[in-house]
């Protein structure tokens, strides 16, 4: 017992002495952490934690250091220890833990912490996005497409990212330039580089952009106006050799503008007017018309860590005032690296919407038109292989050359962030099906099947054979079409559909309904042949223009069945004296009969009678209790004509 007590005292003394030394290291690490030197922070705090000295504050800083430096496997480990020690932390730690778990593809555990995050702050858009897409993994699988991605041979052992094409060059940011190192990741500050396109389609001959663009601090992500004469780019808050910090001591990012001079050099570098020392503006992209610029910022009005904004580019090249794109695009997380393609689709990266992990690339298709028309926008995760469990961002595509690029720090890369290329895959759809009788399910050979575009213009036509099957190939992806099927003795059928964004065979079956029925005496043509009721204006008996269109249908039926005779029955609503209504309805019946006679129907085949208000089809009688409660539309239902078959093929209706 005595020996055991001595051992415990010695052990306790060792812990105290070690703890005193470790506290000094924690103070040093905190200083590095406050300076955003996350790599150094993680090294120091990791040593302390592995020596057994842990606290909530230490674990938060250690996990954050790995998280912010994209070392997600380590972040997941230490966030896990933080939660084991104390789950009662700021809800943002639930979100970060969930994100880091995704990076190691532990989606089940990640979803658990996202649910906890959503429950802790029901107003957060990230949590709401998760709860509204609990099946996000299957949705991503559905959006994923099969094509190859290539790690570009211009990548280095450090960070390379953010591609844009300029003429026959690829412009990108890289830390390969040497010089002063950035404390965050201990890599040299970023510069902008160009790589020339080779005859085989690859890129090489990497060179720095001219010195008016690059400085000793960060430059990255560029955009060019459609005429290639103006460049917008991202840089640290460094201008005219002056390096400025915000009030809290942070050097922010700004967007700068330069113009191409007569010698082909970039000149007249100047910041855009909505930059600020107190927030960041970065990652510009310009639409194909050169009228809009999109960028990322945490300026006032931002919903989260960074949002996507839009600003007008005026005809004289000046910029308007930025507008936040709102909650259809932005969340409380990071939305960044926007890109708008030549068709008006907006791509950007986000960790606020449900994805595979880290930043995922999302797209709002037809964004330009939907924004102009104030229409709802549908957000899509672009799926694999663009997205992965790690950070995927800097999406860029050239629809004309079918080249695409994006940046990722996924496993298997050459350096920190790597640029990947891909060929935009051709997407051709096949639509096929069989034509059958709706009632008997028998095959209907001989049916004419027509493929039409969204506006009804015919594209292709087939007549089905003995197997009653049709097939149309080489349809475009994400496009609206119509298929129309016609066959004698059957009602024409038409179906509208939109092809998906990845290649697959579509099956659209047609069950045709017979449009020839057996007509019997006393039948009501309006019900059997689906002929709409013929309406009259209030207190009128003349044939309305819309009624004339419907009477043409009655005329066609009479011409098709030459032995048929019909009785035209006209009715009024209850308003007005009953005797007057009876006369009015008679005038209407005779007007209808005369119209058909004038169109060539023998007078002997037509009788006509008015019933006034005696046969109302609803409760809109004109008693004081009913009259005020009926609308004009309800009264109009009683102002009608009917067409009753009095005889056909020698058989008469007993009622006549």
C-alpha positions as CSV (number, residue, x, y, z in Angstrom):
1,X,0.0,0.0,0.0
2,X,2.8,2.4,1.0
3,X,4.7,1.6,-2.2
4,X,1.5,2.2,-4.3
5,X,1.0,5.6,-2.7
6,X,4.6,6.6,-3.4
7,X,4.2,5.7,-7.0
8,X,1.0,7.7,-7.3
9,X,2.7,10.7,-5.7
10,X,5.6,10.5,-8.1
11,X,3.3,10.1,-11.0
12,X,1.2,13.0,-9.9
13,X,4.4,15.2,-9.5
14,X,5.4,14.2,-13.1
15,X,2.0,15.2,-14.4
16,X,2.2,18.6,-12.7
17,X,5.7,19.3,-13.9
18,X,4.9,18.1,-17.4
19,X,1.7,20.1,-17.4
20,X,3.5,23.3,-16.4
21,X,5.9,22.8,-19.4
22,X,3.0,21.9,-21.7
23,X,1.1,25.1,-20.8
24,X,4.0,27.1,-22.1
25,X,3.7,25.3,-25.4
26,X,-0.1,25.9,-25.5
27,X,0.5,29.6,-25.0
28,X,3.0,29.5,-27.9
29,X,0.5,27.5,-30.1
30,X,-2.3,30.0,-29.3
31,X,-0.1,32.8,-30.6
32,X,0.5,30.9,-33.8
33,X,-3.2,30.0,-34.0
34,X,-4.2,33.7,-33.7
35,X,-1.8,34.5,-36.5
36,X,-3.6,31.9,-38.8
37,X,-0.4,29.8,-38.8
38,X,-2.4,26.6,-38.7
39,X,0.4,24.2,-39.7
40,X,2.6,25.3,-36.8
41,X,-0.4,25.3,-34.5
42,X,-1.2,21.7,-35.3
43,X,2.4,20.6,-34.8
44,X,2.6,22.2,-31.3
45,X,-0.8,21.2,-30.1
46,X,-0.5,17.7,-31.4
47,X,2.6,17.2,-29.3
48,X,0.8,18.5,-26.3
49,X,-2.3,16.4,-26.8
50,X,-0.3,13.2,-27.5
51,X,1.5,13.7,-24.2
52,X,-1.9,13.5,-22.5
53,X,-2.6,17.2,-21.8
54,X,-6.0,17.8,-23.2
55,X,-8.8,20.4,-22.6
56,X,-11.8,21.5,-24.5
57,X,-10.0,24.7,-25.7
58,X,-6.9,22.7,-26.8
59,X,-9.0,20.1,-28.7
60,X,-11.0,22.8,-30.4
61,X,-7.9,24.6,-31.6
62,X,-6.1,21.4,-32.6
63,X,-9.1,20.1,-34.5
64,X,-9.7,23.5,-36.1
65,X,-6.0,23.7,-37.2
66,X,-6.3,20.4,-39.1
67,X,-9.8,21.3,-40.4
68,X,-8.7,24.7,-41.8
69,X,-5.6,23.2,-43.3
70,X,-7.6,20.5,-45.1
71,X,-6.2,17.6,-43.1
72,X,-9.6,16.1,-42.6
73,X,-8.7,12.7,-41.3
74,X,-6.8,14.2,-38.4
75,X,-9.6,16.8,-37.9
76,X,-12.1,14.0,-37.6
77,X,-10.0,12.3,-34.9
78,X,-9.7,15.3,-32.7
79,X,-13.2,16.6,-33.2
80,X,-14.2,13.1,-32.1
81,X,-12.2,13.5,-28.9
82,X,-13.7,16.9,-28.4
83,X,-17.2,15.5,-28.6
84,X,-16.3,12.7,-26.3
85,X,-15.0,15.2,-23.7
86,X,-17.8,17.7,-24.1
87,X,-20.7,17.6,-26.6
88,X,-22.0,20.9,-25.2
89,X,-20.0,23.1,-27.6
90,X,-20.9,25.7,-30.2
91,X,-23.0,24.1,-32.9
92,X,-20.5,25.0,-35.5
93,X,-18.3,22.2,-34.2
94,X,-21.0,19.7,-35.0
95,X,-20.9,21.0,-38.6
96,X,-17.1,20.8,-38.8
97,X,-17.1,17.3,-37.3
98,X,-19.7,16.2,-39.8
99,X,-17.7,17.6,-42.7
100,X,-14.5,16.0,-41.6
101,X,-16.2,12.7,-41.2
102,X,-17.4,12.9,-44.8
103,X,-13.8,13.3,-45.9
104,X,-13.1,9.8,-44.6
105,X,-16.4,8.6,-46.2
106,X,-18.0,7.9,-42.8
107,X,-21.3,9.2,-44.0
108,X,-23.5,7.4,-41.5
109,X,-21.7,9.1,-38.5
110,X,-21.5,12.4,-40.4
111,X,-25.3,12.4,-40.9
112,X,-25.7,11.8,-37.2
113,X,-23.8,15.0,-36.4
114,X,-25.5,16.9,-39.2
115,X,-28.9,16.0,-37.6
116,X,-27.6,17.3,-34.3
117,X,-26.4,20.4,-36.0
118,X,-29.7,21.0,-37.7
119,X,-31.6,20.5,-34.4
120,X,-29.4,22.9,-32.6
121,X,-30.1,25.8,-35.0
122,X,-33.3,25.2,-37.0
123,X,-32.8,28.5,-38.9
124,X,-29.4,27.6,-40.3
125,X,-29.6,27.1,-44.1
126,X,-27.0,24.4,-44.0
127,X,-29.0,22.3,-41.6
128,X,-32.2,23.0,-43.5
129,X,-30.5,21.9,-46.8
130,X,-29.5,18.6,-45.1
131,X,-32.9,17.8,-43.7
132,X,-34.5,18.5,-47.0
133,X,-32.2,16.1,-48.9
134,X,-31.6,13.2,-46.5
135,X,-31.2,11.0,-49.5
136,X,-28.4,13.2,-50.9
137,X,-26.0,10.3,-51.5
138,X,-28.4,8.6,-53.9
139,X,-29.1,12.0,-55.6
140,X,-25.4,12.5,-56.1
141,X,-25.1,9.0,-57.5
142,X,-27.8,9.7,-59.9
143,X,-26.1,13.0,-61.0
144,X,-22.7,11.3,-61.4
145,X,-21.4,10.6,-64.9
146,X,-18.7,8.3,-66.2
147,X,-15.8,10.1,-67.7
148,X,-12.0,10.3,-67.2
149,X,-10.3,13.1,-65.3
150,X,-6.6,13.8,-65.8
151,X,-4.1,15.2,-63.3
152,X,-2.4,17.9,-65.4
153,X,1.3,17.5,-66.0
154,X,1.8,21.1,-65.1
155,X,1.0,20.5,-61.5
156,X,3.7,20.9,-58.9
157,X,4.5,19.6,-55.4
158,X,2.8,22.6,-53.9
159,X,-0.6,24.2,-54.5
160,X,-1.9,24.8,-58.1
161,X,-5.5,25.8,-58.6
162,X,-8.1,28.1,-60.2
163,X,-7.9,27.7,-64.0
164,X,-9.2,30.1,-66.7
165,X,-8.5,29.9,-70.4
166,X,-7.1,33.0,-72.2
167,X,-6.6,32.6,-76.0
168,X,-4.3,29.5,-76.3
169,X,-3.2,29.6,-72.7
170,X,-4.4,28.2,-69.4
171,X,-4.0,30.8,-66.5
172,X,-3.8,29.4,-63.0
173,X,-2.4,30.2,-59.5
174,X,0.5,28.4,-58.0
175,X,2.9,28.5,-55.0
176,X,5.8,27.2,-57.1
177,X,7.3,30.7,-57.5
178,X,9.5,30.5,-54.4
179,X,10.0,33.6,-52.2
180,X,8.5,34.4,-48.8
181,X,6.4,31.7,-47.3
182,X,2.8,32.0,-46.1
183,X,2.3,31.2,-42.5
184,X,-1.0,29.4,-43.0
185,X,0.5,26.4,-44.9
186,X,4.2,27.3,-45.0
187,X,4.2,27.4,-48.8
188,X,5.4,30.4,-50.9
189,X,2.9,33.1,-51.7
190,X,0.7,32.4,-54.8
191,X,1.5,33.9,-58.2
192,X,-0.3,33.7,-61.5
193,X,1.1,31.5,-64.2
194,X,0.3,30.7,-67.8
195,X,0.7,27.4,-69.7
196,X,0.5,27.1,-73.4
197,X,-1.7,24.6,-75.2
198,X,0.3,22.1,-77.2
199,X,-0.6,20.4,-80.5
200,X,-1.7,17.3,-78.7
201,X,-4.1,19.2,-76.5
202,X,-2.0,19.2,-73.3
203,X,-0.5,22.2,-71.6
204,X,3.1,23.1,-71.0
205,X,5.8,25.9,-71.1
206,X,4.7,27.3,-67.8
207,X,5.6,31.0,-67.2
208,X,4.8,33.7,-64.7
209,X,2.4,36.5,-65.8
210,X,4.1,39.9,-66.0
211,X,5.3,41.7,-62.9
212,X,2.6,44.3,-62.9
213,X,0.1,41.5,-62.0
214,X,2.3,39.4,-59.7
215,X,3.7,40.8,-56.4
216,X,5.4,39.3,-53.3
217,X,2.0,38.5,-51.9
218,X,-0.9,36.3,-53.1
219,X,-2.4,36.6,-56.6
220,X,-5.0,34.1,-57.9
221,X,-8.2,33.4,-59.9
222,X,-8.6,35.6,-62.9
223,X,-11.4,36.5,-65.3
224,X,-11.2,38.2,-68.7
225,X,-13.8,40.3,-70.5
226,X,-15.1,38.8,-73.8
227,X,-12.8,41.0,-75.9
228,X,-9.7,39.7,-73.9
229,X,-8.6,43.3,-73.2
230,X,-9.4,43.5,-69.5
231,X,-8.3,41.2,-66.7
232,X,-9.8,41.0,-63.2
233,X,-7.8,39.1,-60.6
234,X,-7.6,38.4,-56.9
235,X,-4.8,39.7,-54.8
236,X,-4.0,40.4,-51.1
237,X,-4.7,43.9,-49.9
238,X,-1.5,45.2,-51.5
239,X,-1.5,48.2,-53.8
240,X,1.1,50.8,-54.8
241,X,3.5,48.9,-52.5
242,X,1.3,49.4,-49.5
243,X,0.2,46.4,-47.5
244,X,-2.9,47.1,-45.4
245,X,-4.7,45.2,-42.7
246,X,-8.3,45.4,-41.3
247,X,-9.0,46.8,-37.9
248,X,-8.6,43.3,-36.4
249,X,-5.1,43.0,-38.1
250,X,-6.1,40.7,-41.0
251,X,-4.9,41.3,-44.5
252,X,-8.0,40.7,-46.7
253,X,-8.3,39.8,-50.4
254,X,-9.3,42.3,-53.1
255,X,-10.2,42.1,-56.8
256,X,-8.1,44.2,-59.1
257,X,-8.5,45.3,-62.7
258,X,-5.9,45.7,-65.5
259,X,-6.0,46.5,-69.2
260,X,-4.0,45.2,-72.1
261,X,-1.7,47.9,-73.6
262,X,-0.4,48.2,-77.2
263,X,2.7,46.0,-76.3
264,X,0.6,43.2,-75.1
265,X,1.3,43.9,-71.4
266,X,-1.1,44.3,-68.5
267,X,-1.2,47.9,-67.4
268,X,-3.1,50.4,-65.2
269,X,-3.7,48.0,-62.3
270,X,-6.4,49.4,-60.0
271,X,-8.7,47.9,-57.4
272,X,-12.5,47.7,-58.0
273,X,-14.5,50.3,-56.1
274,X,-16.3,47.9,-53.7
275,X,-13.2,46.5,-52.2
276,X,-12.6,47.2,-48.5
277,X,-9.9,46.8,-45.9
278,X,-12.5,45.2,-43.6
279,X,-13.7,42.3,-45.8
280,X,-12.5,40.1,-48.7
281,X,-13.6,40.2,-52.4
282,X,-12.2,37.4,-54.5
283,X,-12.5,34.9,-57.4
284,X,-14.2,36.8,-60.2
285,X,-16.0,35.3,-63.2
286,X,-17.6,37.2,-66.1
287,X,-20.6,36.1,-68.3
288,X,-20.2,35.6,-72.1
289,X,-21.9,38.9,-72.8
290,X,-19.5,40.8,-70.6
291,X,-22.4,42.4,-68.7
292,X,-22.2,40.7,-65.3
293,X,-19.4,39.7,-62.9
294,X,-19.8,37.2,-60.1
295,X,-17.4,36.9,-57.2
296,X,-17.1,35.6,-53.6
297,X,-17.1,37.9,-50.6
298,X,-17.8,38.2,-46.9
299,X,-18.9,41.9,-47.2
300,X,-21.8,43.2,-45.1
301,X,-25.0,41.4,-46.1
302,X,-23.2,38.0,-46.4
303,X,-25.3,35.1,-45.1
304,X,-22.3,33.0,-44.1
305,X,-18.5,32.7,-44.2
306,X,-18.5,33.8,-47.8
307,X,-21.3,34.3,-50.4
308,X,-21.6,34.7,-54.1
309,X,-22.4,38.2,-55.4
310,X,-23.3,39.7,-58.7
311,X,-22.4,43.1,-60.1
312,X,-23.3,44.8,-63.4
313,X,-20.5,45.7,-65.9
314,X,-21.6,48.9,-67.5
315,X,-21.0,49.7,-71.2
316,X,-18.2,52.1,-70.3
317,X,-16.5,49.3,-68.3
318,X,-17.3,50.6,-64.8
319,X,-18.9,48.4,-62.3
320,X,-22.3,48.8,-60.5
321,X,-23.1,48.0,-56.9
322,X,-22.8,44.3,-55.8
323,X,-26.0,42.3,-55.1
324,X,-26.0,39.1,-52.9
325,X,-27.5,36.2,-54.9
326,X,-29.5,35.2,-51.8
327,X,-30.5,31.9,-50.1
328,X,-31.0,30.1,-53.4
329,X,-27.2,30.1,-53.7
330,X,-25.8,31.1,-50.4
331,X,-25.8,29.5,-46.9
332,X,-24.1,30.2,-43.6
333,X,-21.2,28.1,-44.9
334,X,-18.7,28.9,-47.6
335,X,-19.9,29.6,-51.1
336,X,-17.0,30.4,-53.3
337,X,-15.2,30.1,-56.7
338,X,-18.1,31.0,-59.0
339,X,-18.1,30.3,-62.7
340,X,-20.7,31.1,-65.3
341,X,-20.5,29.3,-68.6
342,X,-21.5,30.4,-72.0
343,X,-25.0,29.0,-71.6
344,X,-25.7,30.9,-68.4
345,X,-25.3,28.0,-66.0
346,X,-23.8,29.1,-62.7
347,X,-21.2,26.8,-61.1
348,X,-19.8,27.3,-57.6
349,X,-18.3,25.4,-54.7
350,X,-19.9,25.1,-51.3
351,X,-19.7,23.2,-48.0
352,X,-23.1,24.5,-47.0
353,X,-25.2,22.1,-49.1
354,X,-25.2,18.4,-48.8
355,X,-22.2,16.9,-50.6
356,X,-19.5,14.2,-50.5
357,X,-17.3,16.2,-48.2
358,X,-15.3,19.4,-48.0
359,X,-16.2,21.8,-50.8
360,X,-18.3,20.3,-53.6
361,X,-19.1,21.8,-57.0
362,X,-22.7,22.7,-57.5
363,X,-24.6,24.1,-60.5
364,X,-27.8,26.1,-61.1
365,X,-28.6,25.4,-64.8
366,X,-30.1,28.2,-66.8
367,X,-29.3,30.5,-63.9
368,X,-29.1,33.6,-66.1
369,X,-32.6,33.3,-67.6
370,X,-34.2,32.1,-64.3
371,X,-32.7,35.1,-62.5
372,X,-33.9,37.6,-65.1
373,X,-37.4,36.0,-65.0
374,X,-37.4,35.6,-61.2
375,X,-38.1,31.9,-61.6
376,X,-37.3,29.2,-59.0
377,X,-33.8,27.8,-59.2
378,X,-32.9,24.2,-58.8
379,X,-29.5,23.5,-57.2
380,X,-27.6,20.3,-58.3
381,X,-24.5,18.6,-57.0
382,X,-22.5,17.8,-60.2
383,X,-21.6,14.4,-58.7
384,X,-18.6,12.2,-59.3
385,X,-15.9,12.3,-60.6
386,X,-15.8,16.1,-60.3
387,X,-16.6,15.9,-56.6
388,X,-14.9,13.7,-54.0
389,X,-14.7,13.5,-50.2
390,X,-12.1,16.3,-50.2
391,X,-12.2,19.9,-51.5
392,X,-13.3,20.3,-55.1
393,X,-13.5,23.8,-56.5
394,X,-12.4,26.2,-59.2
395,X,-14.7,24.6,-61.9
396,X,-14.2,25.9,-65.4
397,X,-15.5,24.7,-68.8
398,X,-15.2,25.7,-72.4
399,X,-18.3,24.3,-74.1
400,X,-16.9,25.1,-77.5
401,X,-13.7,23.1,-77.2
402,X,-15.4,20.6,-74.7
403,X,-12.5,21.2,-72.2
404,X,-13.2,21.3,-68.5
405,X,-11.0,21.9,-65.5
406,X,-11.3,21.8,-61.7
407,X,-9.1,21.8,-58.6
408,X,-9.0,19.2,-55.9
409,X,-6.9,18.2,-52.9
410,X,-8.1,14.6,-53.2
411,X,-5.9,11.6,-52.6
412,X,-3.5,10.6,-55.3
413,X,-2.5,14.2,-56.4
414,X,1.0,15.5,-57.0
415,X,0.9,18.3,-54.5
416,X,-1.4,20.1,-52.1
417,X,-4.1,21.3,-54.5
418,X,-3.9,19.9,-58.1
419,X,-5.6,21.0,-61.3
420,X,-7.6,18.2,-63.1
421,X,-8.8,18.3,-66.7
422,X,-11.6,16.4,-68.5
423,X,-13.3,16.3,-71.8
424,X,-17.0,17.3,-71.5
425,X,-18.7,14.0,-72.4
426,X,-21.1,13.8,-75.3
427,X,-24.5,13.1,-74.0
428,X,-26.8,11.4,-76.4
429,X,-30.1,9.8,-75.2
430,X,-32.2,7.0,-76.6
431,X,-36.0,7.0,-76.2
432,X,-38.0,3.9,-77.1
433,X,-41.3,2.2,-76.3
434,X,-44.3,0.2,-77.5
435,X,-47.7,1.3,-78.7
436,X,-50.7,-0.6,-77.4
437,X,-54.5,-0.5,-77.2
438,X,-55.4,1.0,-73.8
439,X,-58.3,-1.4,-73.2
440,X,-57.1,-4.7,-74.6
441,X,-53.3,-4.1,-74.3
442,X,-52.9,-5.5,-77.8
443,X,-50.0,-4.3,-79.9
444,X,-50.9,-1.6,-82.5
445,X,-48.8,-2.0,-85.6
446,X,-49.0,0.8,-88.1
447,X,-49.1,3.6,-85.6
448,X,-47.2,6.8,-86.7
449,X,-44.8,8.0,-84.1
450,X,-43.3,11.5,-84.4
451,X,-40.5,13.1,-82.4
452,X,-40.8,16.9,-82.0
453,X,-38.8,19.6,-80.3
454,X,-40.2,21.6,-77.4
455,X,-41.9,24.0,-79.8
456,X,-43.6,21.3,-81.7
457,X,-41.3,21.2,-84.7
458,X,-41.0,17.6,-86.2
459,X,-37.5,16.1,-85.9
460,X,-38.1,12.5,-86.9
461,X,-40.9,10.1,-87.7
462,X,-41.5,6.3,-87.7
463,X,-44.3,3.9,-88.5
464,X,-44.1,1.0,-86.1
465,X,-43.9,-2.6,-87.3
466,X,-45.5,-5.8,-86.2
467,X,-43.9,-5.5,-82.7
468,X,-45.4,-2.0,-82.4
469,X,-42.1,-0.6,-81.1
470,X,-40.4,2.7,-81.9
471,X,-36.9,4.0,-81.1
472,X,-35.3,7.4,-81.5
473,X,-31.5,7.8,-81.0
474,X,-29.1,10.7,-80.6
475,X,-31.3,13.0,-78.6
476,X,-29.5,15.7,-76.6
477,X,-29.2,15.6,-72.9
478,X,-31.1,18.1,-70.7
479,X,-33.5,19.0,-73.5
480,X,-37.3,19.0,-73.8
481,X,-39.0,16.9,-76.5
482,X,-42.4,15.7,-77.5
483,X,-43.5,12.3,-78.8
484,X,-46.8,12.2,-80.7
485,X,-48.6,8.9,-81.7
486,X,-51.3,8.7,-84.3
487,X,-53.4,5.8,-85.6
488,X,-56.8,5.7,-87.3
489,X,-59.7,4.9,-85.0
490,X,-57.6,5.9,-82.0
491,X,-57.3,9.3,-80.2
492,X,-53.9,10.9,-80.9
493,X,-51.7,10.9,-77.8
494,X,-48.7,13.1,-77.0
495,X,-46.2,13.0,-74.2
496,X,-43.7,15.7,-73.2
497,X,-40.4,14.8,-71.5
498,X,-37.0,16.2,-70.7
499,X,-33.9,14.1,-71.1
500,X,-31.7,13.7,-68.1
501,X,-28.1,15.0,-67.8
502,X,-26.4,11.7,-68.1
503,X,-26.7,9.1,-70.8
504,X,-29.4,6.4,-70.3
505,X,-32.2,4.7,-72.3
506,X,-35.6,6.2,-71.7
507,X,-38.7,4.1,-72.1
508,X,-42.0,5.9,-72.8
509,X,-45.0,3.6,-73.5
510,X,-48.2,4.6,-75.2
511,X,-51.6,3.2,-74.5
512,X,-54.0,4.6,-77.1
513,X,-57.7,5.1,-76.5
514,X,-60.2,4.4,-79.2
515,X,-61.9,7.5,-80.4
516,X,-64.7,5.8,-82.3
517,X,-67.6,4.8,-80.1
518,X,-71.0,3.2,-80.8
519,X,-73.6,6.0,-80.8
520,X,-77.1,5.1,-79.7
521,X,-80.4,7.0,-79.8
522,X,-80.8,9.4,-76.8
523,X,-77.0,9.8,-76.4
524,X,-75.7,13.2,-75.5
525,X,-72.9,14.1,-77.9
526,X,-71.3,16.4,-75.4
527,X,-70.7,13.6,-73.0
528,X,-69.9,10.7,-75.4
529,X,-67.7,12.6,-77.8
530,X,-66.4,15.1,-75.3
531,X,-67.8,18.1,-77.1
532,X,-67.7,21.1,-74.8
533,X,-70.9,22.9,-73.9
534,X,-71.9,25.8,-76.2
535,X,-72.1,29.0,-74.2
536,X,-74.0,32.2,-74.8
537,X,-73.4,35.7,-73.4
538,X,-76.0,37.0,-70.9
539,X,-79.3,38.0,-72.5
540,X,-77.9,37.1,-76.0
541,X,-78.7,34.5,-78.6
542,X,-76.0,35.2,-81.2
543,X,-73.2,32.6,-81.7
544,X,-70.1,33.6,-79.8
545,X,-66.7,33.3,-81.6
546,X,-65.5,30.6,-79.2
547,X,-68.9,28.8,-79.6
548,X,-68.4,28.7,-83.3
549,X,-65.2,26.8,-82.9
550,X,-67.1,24.2,-80.8
551,X,-70.0,24.0,-83.3
552,X,-67.5,23.0,-86.0
553,X,-66.9,19.8,-83.9
554,X,-70.7,19.1,-83.9
555,X,-70.7,19.7,-87.6
556,X,-67.9,17.2,-88.1
557,X,-69.9,14.5,-86.2
558,X,-73.0,15.1,-88.3
559,X,-71.0,14.8,-91.5
560,X,-69.4,11.6,-90.3
561,X,-72.7,10.0,-89.4
562,X,-75.1,11.0,-92.2
563,X,-78.1,9.1,-90.7
564,X,-77.9,10.9,-87.4
565,X,-80.5,13.4,-86.4
566,X,-80.2,15.6,-83.3
567,X,-82.2,17.9,-81.1
568,X,-80.6,21.1,-80.2
569,X,-81.6,22.1,-76.6
570,X,-80.9,25.5,-75.3
571,X,-81.1,26.7,-71.7
572,X,-80.8,30.0,-69.8
573,X,-79.9,30.9,-66.2
574,X,-82.6,31.9,-63.8
575,X,-82.1,35.7,-64.0
576,X,-84.9,37.5,-65.7
577,X,-88.6,36.5,-66.0
578,X,-89.3,32.9,-66.7
579,X,-91.4,33.6,-69.8
580,X,-88.7,35.8,-71.3
581,X,-86.0,33.1,-70.6
582,X,-88.1,30.5,-72.4
583,X,-88.3,32.8,-75.5
584,X,-84.5,33.6,-75.2
585,X,-83.6,29.9,-75.1
586,X,-85.8,29.2,-78.1
587,X,-84.0,32.0,-80.0
588,X,-80.7,30.4,-78.9
589,X,-81.7,26.9,-80.1
590,X,-82.9,28.2,-83.4
591,X,-79.7,30.3,-83.8
592,X,-77.6,27.1,-83.2
593,X,-79.8,25.1,-85.6
594,X,-79.6,27.7,-88.3
595,X,-75.8,27.9,-88.0
596,X,-75.6,24.1,-88.7
597,X,-78.0,24.5,-91.6
598,X,-76.0,27.3,-93.1
599,X,-73.0,25.0,-92.9
600,X,-74.7,22.4,-95.1
601,X,-76.7,20.1,-92.7
602,X,-80.1,19.2,-94.0
603,X,-82.9,21.0,-92.0
604,X,-84.8,17.7,-91.7
605,X,-82.0,16.3,-89.5
606,X,-82.2,19.1,-87.0
607,X,-84.8,20.1,-84.4
608,X,-84.4,22.8,-81.8
609,X,-86.1,23.7,-78.6
610,X,-85.6,26.1,-75.7
611,X,-86.2,25.1,-72.1
612,X,-85.6,28.5,-70.5
613,X,-84.6,28.1,-66.8
614,X,-86.5,24.9,-66.2
615,X,-83.5,22.6,-66.3
616,X,-80.8,24.2,-64.2
617,X,-77.6,22.1,-63.8
618,X,-76.8,23.6,-60.4
619,X,-78.4,25.2,-57.4
620,X,-78.3,28.7,-58.9
621,X,-82.0,29.3,-58.8
622,X,-83.1,32.9,-58.4
623,X,-84.8,32.6,-55.0
624,X,-83.5,35.3,-52.7
625,X,-81.5,32.7,-50.7
626,X,-79.6,31.5,-53.8
627,X,-79.2,34.4,-56.3
628,X,-76.6,36.4,-54.4
629,X,-74.5,33.3,-53.6
630,X,-73.8,32.3,-57.2
631,X,-71.0,33.8,-59.3
632,X,-71.2,34.8,-62.9
633,X,-69.3,31.6,-63.8
634,X,-71.9,29.5,-62.0
635,X,-74.8,31.2,-63.8
636,X,-73.0,30.8,-67.1
637,X,-73.1,27.0,-66.7
638,X,-76.9,27.2,-67.1
639,X,-76.6,29.3,-70.3
640,X,-75.9,26.3,-72.5
641,X,-76.8,24.1,-75.5
642,X,-77.0,20.4,-75.7
643,X,-77.1,18.0,-78.6
644,X,-79.2,14.9,-78.1
645,X,-79.2,12.1,-80.7
646,X,-82.9,11.6,-81.7
647,X,-82.2,8.9,-84.3
648,X,-79.3,7.0,-85.9
649,X,-79.3,4.2,-88.4
650,X,-83.1,4.0,-88.3
651,X,-83.3,3.7,-84.5
652,X,-85.1,6.4,-82.7
653,X,-84.9,7.8,-79.2
654,X,-88.1,6.8,-77.3
655,X,-88.2,10.3,-75.7
656,X,-88.8,12.0,-79.0
